[in-house]
Amino acid sequence: MSHIPNRVEFRLLVLLAVATALAGCGRGFQPRDYATPEALFQATLLEFQARKWDNAQLGFERLTSDLSSRDPLLAPAYFYLALTHEKKQEYLLAAQAFERVTDGFPDDTLAPTAMLGTGRAYQSMWRRPSLDPEQGQKAASVLRALLSSYPEARETDDAKRRIVQLEEWFAEKDYLTAVHYIKVRPVVDGAIIYLKDIVTTYPTTKAARLSWLRLHELYTKIRWKEDAAETCTAMWKAYPDDVEVKAACGAASADSVKSNAVPPSGITAPVAYARPAPRARG
């Protein structure tokens, strides 16, 4: 006949199981178990490669606090700590750790990759164009610094693509603001300021085309005939086959399409988001 444990025995068995589980956890990854920084770095890197982000964070944080400023492992420790934070979607911490690499070790081979990581982390914090663009502006600033500081680095291609994405969002945010001025407030001059800034600063974005059309609509509505005609000339040159442009302005004359009105594509500096107050047209 099998023995049925009584209440005391059952509690002892539960406590024994808990103690065994805790002992098992205690035998897991512990940075203090490694005698040298080199051993800890290698073990922590294995944890990172196994996607054990919490363990990797523990190890790399221990290294960044224990290593001297001249230790060759310090830059990669900060770099992998940043990657670990990024994997955990802790983007601000990731940006700060990446910056420790670029600020402290600008000549290290990891520096351009870390600068790209900083821009990528700040970009990840700007989740959609309608939100505050501060983190997007930081991302664009860092990515442009990468192009300037490390022009031959392989990371520049990714940086350029990210800048294009950011400029699309900057332009879209300004366009949404202009539409707000038109539909909600309404303040025509305020909308015109934003729309003109978009076509000047972000001429190759999707929002630039919409801004030209809005400008033509506003100029026509308030009977600024000369300005409306100028927007048509610009749109004929920039979008010669666009259906909406033809609907708004009609067919273009031969002289109006001789030169391209849109400035060449390039990486432009972000504009400040505090716009001047609308001015009454004299």
C-alpha distance (Angstrom), angle and dihedral (degrees) to the residues before:
residue distance angle dihedral
M1 . . .
S2 3.81 . .
H3 3.76 119.7 .
I4 3.83 115.9 -113.9
P5 3.83 110.0 -151.1
N6 3.77 116.2 -123.8
R7 3.80 123.2 -131.7
V8 3.82 94.8 -87.2
E9 3.78 92.7 48.3
F10 3.79 90.9 47.5
R11 3.82 91.8 53.2
L12 3.80 90.0 49.1
L13 3.79 90.5 51.9
V14 3.82 91.0 50.5
L15 3.80 91.8 49.2
L16 3.81 90.3 48.3
A17 3.81 90.7 51.8
V18 3.81 91.7 49.7
A19 3.80 91.5 47.9
T20 3.79 90.4 49.9
A21 3.80 91.2 50.4
L22 3.79 91.9 48.9
A23 3.76 91.0 48.4
G24 3.79 88.7 52.0
C25 3.79 90.5 52.3
G26 3.78 90.2 48.7
R27 3.78 89.9 58.4
G28 3.81 90.4 59.3
F29 3.79 127.3 98.6
Q30 3.82 111.4 -39.4
P31 3.83 120.3 171.7
R32 3.80 90.6 -151.4
D33 3.81 90.6 63.8
Y34 3.82 92.4 73.2
A35 3.77 118.8 85.0
T36 3.81 99.2 -156.3
P37 3.82 135.5 35.4
E38 3.79 89.2 -121.0
A39 3.80 91.6 56.3
L40 3.80 91.8 46.1
F41 3.81 91.8 48.5
Q42 3.80 92.8 51.7
A43 3.80 92.5 46.2
T44 3.79 92.1 46.9
L45 3.79 91.1 48.6
L46 3.80 88.6 55.1
E47 3.81 89.0 52.7
F48 3.81 89.2 50.9
Q49 3.79 92.1 49.6
A50 3.81 89.1 49.6
R51 3.84 87.7 54.9
K52 3.81 91.8 -117.6
W53 3.78 91.8 144.5
D54 3.81 98.2 175.2
N55 3.80 92.2 52.7
A56 3.79 91.2 45.3
Q57 3.79 90.5 51.0
L58 3.81 91.2 51.8
G59 3.78 92.6 50.7
F60 3.79 98.3 44.9
E61 3.81 92.4 44.3
R62 3.81 89.0 53.1
L63 3.79 90.4 50.6
T64 3.83 94.6 48.4
S65 3.80 90.2 51.6
D66 3.81 96.5 44.5
L67 3.81 104.3 38.6
S68 3.79 121.6 89.1
S69 3.79 119.8 -117.5
R70 3.81 90.3 -107.0
D71 3.78 97.0 49.7
P72 3.83 110.5 117.1
L73 3.81 89.6 -139.1
L74 3.81 94.0 61.1
A75 3.81 97.4 79.4
P76 3.83 94.5 48.9
A77 3.81 90.0 43.7
Y78 3.81 90.8 56.8
F79 3.79 90.0 42.7
Y80 3.79 94.6 54.0
L81 3.79 91.1 41.4
A82 3.80 87.3 56.7
L83 3.80 91.3 49.3
T84 3.80 89.4 49.7
H85 3.81 91.8 53.0
E86 3.79 89.0 47.5
K87 3.82 91.4 52.3
K88 3.81 87.8 52.6
Q89 3.83 89.7 49.1
E90 3.81 90.6 -116.3
Y91 3.77 90.2 139.3
L92 3.80 100.5 169.0
L93 3.81 91.4 51.7
A94 3.79 88.8 46.3
A95 3.81 91.9 52.6
Q96 3.80 91.2 48.9
A97 3.80 92.7 50.4
F98 3.81 92.5 46.8
E99 3.80 88.6 50.9
R100 3.81 90.3 55.0
V101 3.81 86.6 63.0
T102 3.81 97.2 47.6
D103 3.80 94.6 40.6
G104 3.78 96.9 43.7
F105 3.81 100.4 33.2
P106 3.83 109.2 27.0
D107 3.81 91.8 156.8
D108 3.80 95.2 50.1
T109 3.79 117.0 111.0
L110 3.82 87.5 -121.9
A111 3.82 92.9 58.8
P112 3.84 99.4 89.9
T113 3.79 91.5 43.8
A114 3.79 89.7 49.3
M115 3.81 91.4 48.9
L116 3.78 89.5 52.0
G117 3.81 87.6 49.7
T118 3.80 90.9 52.8
G119 3.79 91.4 52.9
R120 3.79 91.0 44.9
A121 3.83 91.7 51.2
Y122 3.81 93.9 49.7
Q123 3.80 90.2 46.0
S124 3.81 89.8 53.2
M125 3.80 89.8 56.5
W126 3.84 91.7 59.6
R127 3.78 97.4 74.9
R128 3.80 101.6 179.0
P129 3.83 138.1 0.5
S130 3.81 95.3 -108.5
L131 3.82 91.9 63.6
D132 3.81 127.8 83.1
P133 3.82 105.2 -66.2
E134 3.82 95.8 -149.3
Q135 3.81 94.1 110.6
G136 3.80 90.4 44.7
Q137 3.78 90.2 53.1
K138 3.80 89.9 50.8
A139 3.79 89.5 50.3
A140 3.81 92.7 50.7
S141 3.81 91.3 47.3
V142 3.81 92.4 51.7
L143 3.80 93.4 45.2
R144 3.81 91.7 50.7
A145 3.80 88.8 49.2
L146 3.80 87.4 54.3
L147 3.81 90.6 54.5
S148 3.79 89.9 49.3
S149 3.81 99.1 41.8
Y150 3.81 99.6 39.0
P151 3.82 106.2 23.3
E152 3.81 93.5 159.9
A153 3.80 96.3 47.8
R154 3.79 118.4 115.5
E155 3.82 88.3 -128.4
T156 3.82 91.3 71.8
D157 3.82 93.1 82.5
D158 3.80 91.7 57.9
A159 3.81 90.1 43.2
K160 3.81 91.5 54.4
R161 3.79 91.9 49.7
R162 3.78 90.7 50.4
I163 3.80 91.9 49.2
V164 3.81 89.6 53.4
Q165 3.82 89.5 51.6
L166 3.79 91.3 48.4
E167 3.79 92.6 48.9
E168 3.79 89.6 52.6
W169 3.80 88.2 55.5
F170 3.82 94.0 44.3
A171 3.79 89.4 52.6
E172 3.80 92.7 45.2
K173 3.80 91.5 50.9
D174 3.80 91.5 50.9
Y175 3.78 90.1 47.2
L176 3.81 91.2 52.2
T177 3.80 88.6 50.7
A178 3.80 91.1 50.7
V179 3.79 90.5 50.7
H180 3.80 88.5 50.3
Y181 3.81 89.3 54.2
I182 3.80 90.1 50.8
K183 3.78 100.8 43.6
V184 3.80 106.5 27.7
R185 3.76 111.0 29.5
P186 3.16 97.7 13.7
V187 3.81 108.9 -137.7
V188 3.80 112.4 152.9
D189 3.80 96.6 -173.4
G190 3.82 90.9 51.5
A191 3.79 90.7 52.0
I192 3.80 91.6 48.4
I193 3.81 91.1 53.4
Y194 3.80 91.3 55.2
L195 3.81 95.0 42.6
K196 3.80 93.9 49.6
D197 3.78 90.0 48.4
I198 3.81 90.9 53.5
V199 3.81 95.4 52.0
T200 3.80 90.0 46.4
T201 3.81 101.1 42.6
Y202 3.80 101.4 30.7
P203 3.83 104.0 27.3
T204 3.81 96.6 155.1
T205 3.81 97.5 51.4
K206 3.79 127.3 102.8
A207 3.80 89.3 -116.3
A208 3.82 90.8 58.8
R209 3.80 92.1 66.6
L210 3.81 91.2 47.5
S211 3.79 89.7 47.7
W212 3.82 92.4 54.0
L213 3.79 89.8 51.7
R214 3.81 91.6 48.1
L215 3.79 91.2 48.5
H216 3.79 90.7 52.6
E217 3.80 90.1 48.0
L218 3.82 92.3 50.5
Y219 3.80 95.2 44.1
T220 3.80 90.1 50.1
K221 3.79 92.0 47.8
I222 3.81 94.2 51.9
R223 3.83 91.3 39.0
W224 3.79 99.1 -116.5
K225 3.78 90.9 151.6
E226 3.79 97.4 175.0
D227 3.81 92.6 51.7
A228 3.80 91.2 46.1
A229 3.79 90.0 52.3
E230 3.81 90.9 50.2
T231 3.81 91.4 52.9
C232 3.80 89.7 52.4
T233 3.79 91.1 51.4
A234 3.80 90.4 50.3
M235 3.80 93.1 47.3
W236 3.81 93.8 47.4
K237 3.79 89.0 55.8
A238 3.81 96.3 42.2
Y239 3.81 99.7 38.2
P240 3.84 106.7 21.8
D241 3.82 95.8 164.7
D242 3.79 99.6 36.8
V243 3.81 113.2 129.7
E244 3.81 95.2 -150.4
V245 3.79 91.7 49.7
K246 3.79 90.6 52.6
A247 3.81 90.2 47.9
A248 3.80 91.3 51.9
C249 3.80 99.9 39.2
G250 3.78 107.5 16.8
A251 3.78 124.3 -132.3
A252 3.79 118.4 -22.7
S253 3.77 122.7 -116.1
A254 3.82 119.5 -124.3
D255 3.81 93.1 -109.0
S256 3.81 93.3 53.1
V257 3.80 95.0 64.4
K258 3.80 101.4 45.9
S259 3.81 94.1 104.8
N260 3.75 134.4 27.1
A261 3.79 113.6 -106.4
V262 3.77 94.6 -164.5
P263 3.83 113.2 89.4
P264 3.80 114.7 -120.5
S265 3.76 116.8 -84.1
G266 3.77 113.2 -93.0
I267 3.76 145.4 138.3
T268 3.77 106.7 -82.1
A269 3.77 129.7 -169.8
P270 3.80 115.3 -101.3
V271 3.77 114.7 -105.5
A272 3.77 123.9 -127.6
Y273 3.76 114.2 -98.4
A274 3.80 94.8 -139.4
R275 3.78 100.4 93.0
P276 3.81 124.7 -160.4
A277 3.77 115.7 -100.3
P278 3.81 113.5 -91.6
R279 3.81 113.3 -91.1
A280 3.77 123.3 -145.4
R281 3.79 111.5 -117.3
G282 3.78 112.2 -114.5
